[in-house]
Amino acid sequence: MSFGIAMTVWLVTGGIGSAAYGLVSRKIAPTRTNLAAGLMVLGVLAPSALFATRALRGAMGLTAGEVSGFAPLVVASLVSLAPFTIVAGLMFALSTSVVHRESGGGRIAAGEVYLVEAIGAAAAGLIVSFVLLPRACPVSIALLVTVLSSCVSLWLLLSSPSVSARGRPVRMLTAGVILAVASAVLLSPAAVRLDDASVGAQWRDVGFVSQTNSIYGRIVAAGIGSQKSIYESGVLAASAPDRLSAEETVHLPMLLHPAPSRVLLLGGGLGGAVAEILKHPDVTVVDYVELDPELIPAARRAFGETMTDGLADPRVDVHFADARFFVKRARTPYDVVVVGIPDPTTAQLNRFYTAEFQQEVNDILSDDGVLGFSVRSAENYIGAELAAFLACLRATTESVFPAVVMYPGDPCHIMASRSGAAFTRDARVLGERVRERGLDVAYVRDYYLSDRLSAERVAHLDSALDGVQSRVNTDLSPAAYYLSMVLWNRQFSGAPRVLLAAPGLVTERNVVLLSIALIGLLAVPSLRRRRSDRSRSRVVMAAVFLVGATEMSLELTALLAFQSIYGYVYHQLALIVAAFMAGLALGGWLGTKAAARGAAARSFVTLQLFIAAVPLALGATLVRIAALPPEGLRAWAALFPLIVVGAALLAGLQFPLAAKLVSRERPDVGAVGGRLYGADLLGAAVGAAATTIFLLPILGTLGTMRALAIVNAAVFVSLALSLVPCRHART
């Protein structure tokens, strides 16, 4: 949710900055000097945004590690990102004006700038993901942006026609030397010390100890007195001592197996869970899967063996991999699988609570094998939102396993098995098993079990969930993720009515009605005004806006599907994002060439028809890939980026044609490019928010793809009525 808010703020403010160029274009001349000045400003704002983000928690009165509500997230995103993104959006329009002016108006300036910007985004994504993040701290990367911006600014100034040609090579060589020296300094220990100092100030109130940067996030070790904690990307990952949590997570599912020997622990191994598993006398193998290879070394460096108890035992094998990725490829049967992964508060985490994942676990369980996981709940009262969340998880688990048992309390523990022969909610039976195995436990014993599994609590949990209608949580229809957002909203605002009412409003029938209204809104005024210049421009702008929303929705859907099918493989996800930008770049190049050859209205309308068909093709492809057996998935993994390239290609093609159509009615090319780019970014913002919050969780992947196809078909009809035939059209 926080990532979605930040992305939306980024896109909205960038779009506003780009669209606002028309208002300030008279004061900002389209010259290389002004372009260089804008780059210098961006270079200063890049590290400023990083330091502002780290300082905002304290300024807003939030404790480090504290989960914040919606309003603080929006305010923090605006304060830290908006200055940078507004200037960046403005720079797109200014660049368009400069290219147009220097080419004498003979080039499709907006299309060319769009092409180069997409290439830069794709290249930067790959360089940051594969080169910089594994080797440099965030401060070094941010300051490197400053150096690059300064050097490019200097190059722009030196390449100006007012500078003599004889002096340019020497001065450009000087700029290159400055870049090399500054880069070496930025990657030195001095930048690392500055990074540590800023992080230490951010986490001072919880006792900052150390930090480690990995490709998956920033790991912070903090501790006050005997309490030691590890945070990853600002979220609590482990805490010690926390024996109650470790004992509950491990012993409740393991006591439901007659003699667990082989155990698989997915996440949650820091803080004592592994040591608790090893207390069971029959355990011979423990496979512990952790995503981030830096997490355990960081905890060990900060706190010694305090948080890594049990990991050195010869029966324990630690695997650094995505847990879902590991389960898909496991072949050895396990007696108990314990999921120690946080609640499905994100689409990425939701993958570990779906029917598909549970079926994958079922496939690697022994005949009496037990799956155990836990989610947030309440000790004594279960409200409607929490009941819907728990009922969804119960329905999902029951769709895979014939035997399911839930233990009340906070957290609520859910256990499942094919046989359920040893399943019970009788505290006396569980207490007897603890004694038979000679377990050294402080909490999971008679007095604790009698309280947690009292008849009143068990009856309250069952009665709260009985009769609650719920969908099964699946990879391509993440219902639990949506219900978790409802709970989050309830915690901070106390009024989740909009989210609770959304499933009744976000339906394919209403999408059809909205599309009909869209045709009336866009096409009818154009017909009444006999296709006036202004009405045609408005329809083109609307098409760019909706295609921007569509492309962002397609990208997010592809990312979610890839994570669900293949697991969170960091570099492959970076390739998918880079492939999306590469598709935009390739489309921008082809579109610029087509616009230069005279393509315009009819080509623009035809492209919209193909764009309407893309969601249907992508949805069908994703469903077919998801249904493949594990051995058939490998070939498709390499082709996944190509699918994304194809989806983004058409949007890239359309932008230069849109720029050509609108610029015919508006002479200010920079302002036109700024408005179009602003419409594209604002549409992407709407697409990001709508897809992650409503469409995918409520309609599922296929429903979302059908909805996008319907809306884009309505745009096609509107364009056809408004632009074809057109007195300016050339094909």
BAPABA-337948 format. One record per residue: x, z, y of N, C-alpha, C in turn. Coordinates in steps of 0.05 Angstrom, whole numbers, plus 5000, padded with zeros to 4 digits. Layout:
BEGIN
XZYXZYXZY...
//
This chain:
BEGIN
501750004976500050005000501750005025503850165025505650175048507049905053507849785030509149515033507149315044504649325034502649145044502049185074502049435083501649485112503949375128506449435119508749335133508749025134508148895112508048605111505948495130503648625131501448535148502248565177503448795184504348835212506448625219508348575201510448375205509148105212507348015195506147745198504347725223502747935228501047935251502547925277504548105280506048115305507847865308508847755286510347505287508547275296506147275286504247065294503447095323503047345332502447385361504747285378507147355371509447275387509646965388509146835366509346545366507146415382504646525379502446405393502546465423503946685431504146765459506046595475507546425462509546265477508246095498505845995492504445835512503945975538503746245537503246405561505746445578508046435565510546495579512346255581511446025572513245795571514145695598512545755619513345675646515645845656515946085645518046265654520546245637520246145612522446115594523045825589524945715603525545435600526645375572526045135561527045065534529944975535531745165538534545095539536145245518538445145512540145285492541045565502541245595528541945855539539846065532537345995537535146185530534946225500535446015485535446045456537646245447539946215459542146395452541546685461540246715484539446985493537447105473535546945464533647055444534947145419536946985409538347065385539947325390541047365413542447605419540547845418538147805429536148025428535448095399535047885383534447935354536748085341539148015348541448155336541548445343540648525367540548805375538248945361535948805359533548925348533748975318535348815303535548845274536449125265538749225274539449505267537649705280536649645304534849835318532349885301531349675288528949715271529649895247532049865236532750035213533050325222534450385244534750655253532050775262530350615274527750705283526050795259526150635237524650705213525550975202528151025202529251275191528651515210528351465235527851685254524851755257523151565249520251605256518951835242519751895217518552115203518752375218521152435227521552685243520052675269520052435282518652415308515652445305514552365282511652385277510852645263512852825259512253085247511753075217512852875203512552845175515052955161514653115140516853205124517952985107520552985103521752785085520552795057519752575046518552565020515552605020514452675043511552725045510052455044507852445029506252205028504452205053504451985067502951975092500451815089498751835109496151685108496351415121494151285124494051005133495050985162493951155180494651135208497651165213499051375202501951395207503451145196502551025174503950795164503750555183501350525195500950305214502650345239502550595249504050655274507050615269508050725246510850695240511750405237510050245224510649955221510749815248508749875265508649755291511149825308511850085309514050175326516650055316517150045290519749965280519949655278517749515271517949235265517049055288515049135303513748955323515748845343517548995355519448875374521048645362521948675338523548465325521848225319519448275307517848045297516547895320515848025341514647885364516747695376519247785379521347615389521947385370521947455343522447245323520347025324517747105327515646905329515946745354516646865376517046725401519346525399521446595383523746425380522946165365521046185347520145935333519145735353517345825371516245635390518345545410520145715418522245635437524045435424524745475398526445285384525145015382522445015378521044755377521244605403520944755425521144635452523944515456525944665448528744575452529244315437528444315411528844075395527343835406524843885415523243665426524543555451525543735468526743655494529343495489531043595472533643475468533443205452531243175437530842925422529442715439528642795463527142605480524342565471523242745455520542725446520142535422522342445411522142245389522042365361522042625359522042755333519742945330519043005304516843195298518143475299518343585324519943825328518844065312516244115313515144345299515644325269515344085258515844055229518744095222520644005239523444045233524244335235523244475255523944765258522644915234520244845227518944975204520644925178521644685175523344625152525844795151527244805174529844945175529345245172527145355183526545635181525945715151524545535137524045595109526545585092528345395098530945385084532545645090532545725115533945975122532846215107530146235106528946455092529646465063529546225050530246215021533146285016534946185033537746245030538346535035537146655056537546935062536547115040534247045029533147205007535047214983536146984976538046974953540647124960541647084984544247214991543947524992541747615004541247905006540948014978539247884961538647994934541047994916542547774916544647744896547447824905547847824932550547874942550748134958548948164978549348384996548248654986545748664975544648914966546349054945547448904925549149054905551749144917552649054940555349114950555449254977553349244992553449345020551049535025551449715043549349905051547549775071545149885075543249755094544349735123545849935132546949915159548849675161550549635141552349405141550849145143548649125127547148875127545848835154544649045166543349015192545348935213547649065213549748995233550848715228550848635203551748355197549948155210547348215211545448045225546148035254546948255266547748265294550148075299552148095281554547925284553847635281552147565261551447285257549947185281548047345291546447255315548347215339550247385342552147365365553747105362554747055338556346815334554746555337552346555327550646315331549946285360549546505374548946485403551346365418553746455410556146345422556446055416555845975392555945695384554045525400551645625405549645485421550645445450551845655461552845635488555145435490556945445469559345265470558544975464556444935450555544665443553844545465553344695486551744595508553144355521551644155531552843925544554544005568554144235579555744315603558544405595559044445570561744535561563344285553565844275561567444035555567944015526568043765516568443715487571243805478573143795496575943865488576144155481574744325495575044615490573244725468571444575458569544675438570844755412572544595400573644675374575144935374576744985395578245235397576345465399574345435416572445655420570745715396570045495382568445535357570145675336572745595334574545725316574746025323574846085348574946365357572446515348570146385350567646505341567746565311568846375296569046415267570846645260573146675274574946895270573547165276572047165298570647415305568647485283567247285272565347335251566747455226569047335219570447435195571447715199572647775222573648045227571448245228569248175243567048365245565748415219565448215202564248255175565948445159568648415160570348595145570048885154569748925180569349195191566649305182564549135182561949235175561749315146563349185129563249255101565249475094566449595114568449805110567150075107568650285100567550555097566350665123567150555146565950655171562950605172562150365163559250295163557850475143559150525120557950695100557450985111559451085126559251355137556951365158556651145173554451135192551751135178551650985155549150975139548551255128550551385117550151655106549251855128550351825152549652015173546751975181545751725183542951685191541051775169541751725144540051815122540052125121542452245125542552535124540852665145540752545169539052655190536052625183535452405169532652365161531752565140533552655123532752835101533853115104534553185129535853445134533953675126531353645131529453875127529053945098529753765079529553835051532253875038534353895054536953955044538453715033539053525050540353275041543053345028543553215004546053244990547652984990546352774981547752514980545752284977546752044981544951814977546551594962544951424948546151194934544250964938545350734944543750494948543950314923541650224914541550044891539749804898539649604881537949374887535049444886534349674874531549754872530649944894532450044910531750224931533950414938533350604956535250814964534751064949536651174935536451424920537651654936536051854942536952084957536752334940538952484940538952744927538752954948536953154944536453364963535953624948536653844960536154104947536454334966534654524962534754774977534655004957536755174956536855384936537055274908535355374890535455284863533855024858532254944878530554714875532154454880532354274861533854024864531853794860532053594877530253364876531653104880530552894867531552624870529252454881529652314903527652134914528651844912526851664906527551384905525651234923526751094943525250964964523151144977523951394981522251584995520251734978520151664952518151784934519551964915518452204910519652394891519852274863522252254852522652134826523052354805524252574812524752794793525353044808524753274796525253534808526053724786527853904793528754114774529454364789528754604778527354634753524354574755523254434736520354374734519554374705519954604693519654624664516754584655514854664672512054634665511354334662512154164681511653884679512953754655515553834650516953714628515653794601514854044599513654134573510953994569509253984590506653844587506953554579508653414593509053124589509853074560511553234549512753184523511153304500510553564501509553704478506653644472504953594493502153544487501753294470503053074475502752844456504252894430506653014430508153044406506953244386505353434396503953624379501653484364500953244373498753104360499752914338502352924333503552774310504552974290504152924264504853134244507853184243509552984247512453034245513852814260513952814286515152594302518152584297519052334290521952294285523152104306521851874311522851684330521051694355522351744378520851774403521851584424519951464439520651284461519551414486521351454506520651574532521051354553518851284566518951084587518851214614521151244627521351374653521051674650521551814673521052094673523052264657525452154652527352304635528952514650529152484676530652684691528852944695530153164695528653414699527953564674528853474651528553634627526753524605525553284609523753174589525253114563527652994565529152924541529853174525530753384539531453634525528953744511526653724522524153824509523553664484524053404484523553234461525353324438527853384444529853454424529253724411527453884421526754134409525054104384523753874380522253834356524153784333523853924311525853934290526253664275524253494274524553244259525553014275526053044301526852824318529652734311529952474305532552354299533452154319531552024333532251814352530451844377531751844400530351834426531351604442529651414447530251184465529051244492530751274512529851334540530351094557528250984569528350734585528050804615529950724631529950774659530550514674528950454694529250194708531950174724532450374740534750354759537250474746539250314741541750424729543250614747542550624773543950804791542651084792540251114781538751364784540151594769540851564744542051774729544851844739546551654744549251724756548951864783546951784799546651914825545852204822544052254803543152534797545452694786547052574769549352724757551452784778551952594796553952644817553052864836550552874841549453074860549153354848548153364824547453624812548653684785550653524777551853574751549753524729549653704709547853664686545153794691544553894715542054034721539653864715539753604722537553424718537853234695540053244681540553054660540953194633539753424630539953584606538853424582540453404561539653264536540552984534541452854556542152574555544752534540546452734537548952704523548652744493546352824484545952864455546252604440547552604417548052354402545552214392543352364391540752244383539452084405540552094429539251974452540751714460539151504464540251254474538751194501540351154522539151084548539250784552537050664559536850384563536050334592537650184607536950114634535549844634532949854636531249604634528549674645526949464650524149514657522749604631521149814634519849934611518049744596516549584611514749394599516449174585518549094597520348894586521448994559522249254559523349374534521249384512518849464519516749494498516049224486515949014502515248754492517148664471519748744473521748644455522648854434521349084434522049284414520949204386522449254366521649194339521449434320522849654327522849894311520350054317518850144296516450314301517250584312515650684330516050954341513651134333514251394329512151584323510751674348512151704370510951784395512151614418510351514435511251374460510151534483511951644500511151804523511651644548509651604564509851454589510151654612512551664624513051844646513151704672511551494676511551324699509351424718509851414744507751504764505151364761503051474773500351364773500351074782498250924775498050644783497350604812499050714830498450694859499350434871500750274855501550004864500849804842500849554850500349344830502649334809505049404818507249394799507049624778506249864788505950094769503450054752501449914761499049874746499549734719501749594717502449454692502649634668503249894674503550084652501050234645498750144655496250274650494150064642494949834634493149614627492649604597490549464590489949424561492149264548493249074562495448914550497849084543498649254562500949434557500349624534498049734533497349914512497249774485496449524485496549374460499449324451501249274471504049244464505249504453504349734464505249984453504150024425501649954421500349984395501849824374502949594382504349434362506949554353508149744368510649864361510350154351507850244348507350514338507250514307508050734295507750774267504750824261504050854236501250884228499851124242501351344244500251584257501351614285502451404296503851414322501951484345503051614365501451714388502551604414500851514431501451444458500551664477502251764494501451974513502251904541500351944560500951904588499152094604499852134630498252314647497952194674495752264687495152174715494052414730494052374756493052594774490052654768489352894771486552984767486053234783484253404774483553644788483153864767483654114775483454334756480554394749478754404769476054504763473854334773474354134791472253974801473153674801471453504790471953224788469853074804470652974828468752824844468252544835466552394849465752124841468151934840469951954860472251764861474151824838474752074833476552144811475252084784472652124781471252064756471451764751471151594771471251304767474051224758476151354770478851294763479451364734478751614726479251704699477651554679475151484686473451334667474551054662475750934683477050674679479250694659481050894662483250924644482250994615480151154613479151204587477950954574476450804589475350554578477550364570479650344586481850174579483150254553483750514550485050614526483250584502480750634505478850604482478450314474479050124492478849844484481149754465483249924463485549864446485650054422485350314427485750514406483050634397482650664371480150784362480051084367482251214369482351504373483551574401482051694418482951764445482052044451483852204462483152484470484252534498482752674514483552734542483653044545485853134557486053424563485553464593483653644600483053684628485253834643485053834669487053964686488453764704490353864719491853704737494853724730496053514718494853254713493053254688491453034686489852984662491552834642491752934618493452814597491552654578492352404573490852224556492652144533491652184508493152124484491451934467492851744454491451544438492951484412491551404392492751344366490951164350492151024330490450864312488851034293490051264284488751424264487451674277488951814294487852054306487552284286488952264264488652464242489252754252491252774270492153044279491053104306489252944317488252994344486353234345486653394365485053634369485153714398483053854406483053994432482554294428483254384404483054664397485654804404485654984423488055124432489355274410487855394392488955554370490555374351489555134345490954954327493554864339493454794365495954714378497954944380497055184385498855414386500155464359498655424338499855454311501955244306501555004315503554794311506154854327505854974351508155054366509855254350508555444338509955654322511155534297509755354284510855234259513355074264513554954287515954794294518154954307517555204313519555374325520355284353518455184368519055084395519555304415521755284429522455474450521155374476518655474482517155384505516355614522516155564547515355774566512455754574511355514573508655464583506655364562507555164546505655044527505555234502504055444505503755644484500855754486500255954471497456044467496056094494497156264511495756344535495256104553497155924555496855684572494855494560495055434534493255244521490455344521490055604518487255714519485955674546487555694567486455654594485955354599487855184593487554904599485354774582485054854557483154734539480754924535480055074555477655244553475155074549473155174536470655024531469454924557469555084578468355004603469754764616472354764615473854544627473554284611473554314585473254074568470453954572468454134573465654034577465353904605466654024625466353914652467653634654469953594641471253334641469553134627468553204604466853014589464352944604463053134615460453084629460952924654463252964668463852814692464252524687465352454663466052174656463752034641462152184627459952064612458051924631457351684624455451524640456651374663459251404668460651254690461350984679460150774692460750504684463350414696465150304680467750224690468749984675470249824690471549584679474149674664474949504646477549544632479749444651481849604654484149534671485949344656486349104667487948904653490148804672492048654661494148534677493048354699491148194693490147994712487648094726486848344721484548464736485148764739486848834758487849114760485849304772483849384757481749554767482749834774484649944757485650214762487250234788488650024794490050014819488150044843485949904842483949914863482750194865482050314843480850584843482850794852485350744847487450924857487650904887487250674898487150644928484850794939482550784925480250934934480851234936482251334915483051614915485051674938486851494943488751534965487351544991485451374995483951375020482351625023481251725001479651975001481452215009483852205000485652435006486252465035486452235049487452245077485152205098483152045091481151995111478452135104478152195079475652325071473252145070473551885074471251705075471851445062472051425036472651175023470250995018468251005036465750865031466250555031467950465049468450175050469650075024471650225014472950144989470950174965469350384965467450414943465250204944464550114968462449914971463449634967466049594969467249324967466549174942466549294918465949134894463249004895461349124909458648994912458648774933460648774950460748574972462548344965464848404952466748194945465948074919464147874920463247734896463547434901463647284879463846994882461446874896459146984892456746894906457046914936458047144945458447174974460646994984462646934968464746744976463546474981461646384963460246134967458746124993457246344998455746365023457546355048459746495046461746495068462846215072463346065051464345795053462345605067459845645060457745475073457645535103457845795109457845865138460345755152462545745137465045645149464745345156463445195138462944915144461244885170459245045171457545035195459045115220460745305218462245405242464345195251465645055233467744875240466844585244465144485226464444205227462244135246460144305247457744235263458444205292459944385304460744345333462244085337463944015318465543765321463643525321461643525303459843295302458143285327457243515338455643505362457143395386459843465386461443375409462843115403461942975382463042715375466042725372466842925357469742945350471442955376470843145393472543165417475243265409477143225428479943315422480043605416478643765433478744055429477544145403475344025395474044105369475844025346477143795347478943715325481343905323482443985346484644175345483844435333481444525340480444775329480144765299479144555288478944525259481644525246483544375258486244365246487544645247487244785269488345065271487045235249484445215245483045375225484145305197484645055192485744975166488545095162490245095182492845205180492645505174490845645188490345925184489545985155487645845145486645895118488645815096490145605102492145525082494445725082495145845105497046065106496146295089493546365091492446585075492446515045491846265039491846175011494546184999496546085013499246075002500346354998499846545016500746825012499346944988496746884985495246984962496346874936497046614936498146484912500846614905502546664926505146774921504947054909503247224921502847494911501647494883499847314878498647294851500747224830502447024837504546944819506547174814507247324835509047554832507947764814505347834818504048034802503847934773503147684769502947574742505647584728507747504742510447504730511247784721510747984739511448254732509848354708507348284707505648374685506548244658507247994660507947854635510747904626512647904645515447924637516848184644515548344661516848594669518148564696518948794707520148794734523148714731523648464731526448364729527248284757528848454770529248434799530148154809532248054796533347804806531447564801529947574780527947364775525747374796524947614805522947624826524147514852526647564858527947454881527947144880528347044855528346754852525546634858523446784850520746694854520146674884520946884899520546884928522146664941524646624932526246414943525046144936523946114912522745864904520245804921518846004929516545964946517445854973519545974985520545875010521845595007523045554984524245284979521945074977519745144965517444964964516444904992516245105009515445055037517444865051520044915045522044745058521844455049521544425022521344145012518844015023516644165023514244045034514543985064515844165079516344105107517943855112520043815095521643575097520043325091518443325070516843095063514743045084513443265094511443235115512543125140514943215148516243105172516742815169517742725146518242445141515642285142513542395130510942255130509842235158510042455174509042445201510542245218513242225214514842025229514041745222513041695197512241425189509341365198507941565210505341505220503041645206503541795185501441935171500242145190497542175188496242365206493642475193491342395205488842525198488042495169488042245159487142205131489042345111491542335116493442475099493042775100492542875124492043165127489543255111487443095112485043155097485443135067486842935059487442895030489043125019491043215035492643445026490943695022488943735040487143965038485643955011484843725002483543694977485343794954487843714954489743804934490244104935490344204960490744494963488444644951486044544954483644674942483844684911485244484899485444474870487644654859489644714876491944864866491245134855489545304868488845564856487645544829486045344824484845314797486945254776488845074784490945004765492745244760493445404781495145634778493845844761491245894765489846094749489846024720489145764714489145684686491845704673493945634688496745654678497445934671496846124690497546404686496146524661493646454658492146554635493346454609494146204608495346084584498046214578499646264599502246394595501846674584500046824596499547104588498647124559497346914549496346914521498446834501500846744510502946654491504146894476504946864452506447074437509147114450510447344446512947414459515047194455515247074431517246874426516746614442514346574451513746334467514046374497514646614506514846674534517446584547519546574532522246534544522446274559521446064547521645804560520045804587517745934588516145934612517446104634519146294627520446464647522046294666523546104655525145924672523445734689521045664678519345484693517645614714517545884714515746024732516445964761518945964769519545894797518645614805518745424785517845154791514845144797513345314783510445334788509945414817511545614826511245704854512045494874514145344867515045124885512744934889511444854867509244664869506944774886506345034884504145154899504745154929507345204936508045214964508544944977509144744960509844484970507744364988505144384980503044254995502744385023503044655024502744785050505044695069507444665058509644565074509144275084507944115067507243845074505243835097503444015097501244005116502044085144504044265147504644375174505544155193507543985186508343775205506043585213504343525194502043355200500143495220499743755215498043905234499343905262501943935264503343935290502943665304503043445288502743185300499843145310497843235295495043205303494443365328495343615329494643785352496243705377498743615373500343545396499343295411497643145398496542905411494642995434493343225430491443315450492843515470495143625462496443825479499343735484500143685508502843585514505143785509504544035512506644245509507244285480509344155470509944155441510744435432512244585448512944855441510545035438508745015457506245185455504645105431504444855425502944765401504244875376506944835374508344945350507945245348508045385371507745675370504945755360502845605370500145675361499745615331500845395322500545325294502045525276504445595284506045785269504646065270503646135293502146385295499746385277498246155276495946145259496746165229499046045222500046055195500746345188502146485205502946765199500546955199498746915218496347085218494647045193494446795185493046745160494446865136497146855136498546985114498147285114497947415138497347695139494647765127492647605134489947645123490047605093491447395084491647345055493047575040495147685052496547905039494748145036493348225058491648465057489248415039487948185042485548145026486148124996488347994989489047954961489748214947491448374961492448624948490348844948488648854968486749074970484049004957483148764959480448694950480348484928481548254933480948024915481948074886484648124883485648154856484548394842484348634855483248864840480248824833478748684850475848674845475148424829476148194838475347934824477247864801479547984800481547914780482947654788484847574771486347334778484647084778483147034757481446794756479346794778478047014783476047034804477246984831479647094836481047044861481746754865482746624844483446344846480946174850478746244838476246094843475346124872475546374882474746424910476446264929479046254925480846104942480145804941479545704917478845424914476245354929474345544928471745494942472145484972473645674983474145685012475645435021477745355006479245125014477644865011475844864992474044624990472244615014471344845024469744845049471344745073473944815073475644715095476044415092476244315068476444025063474043885074471643985068469143855078469143855108469944085120469944105150471943905162474243875150476243685160475243405157474043345134473043075130470942995150469143185156467043125176468143115204470243255210471343275237473443065244475042985224477342815229477042525219475342475200475242215187472442105190471941865201474041695213474741805241477141755249478141855275479541625290479141605315480341375329483441385330484541635325487441665325488641635297486941615276487941635249489641405241491941465229493641255217494441365190494341205169495041305142497641175132
//
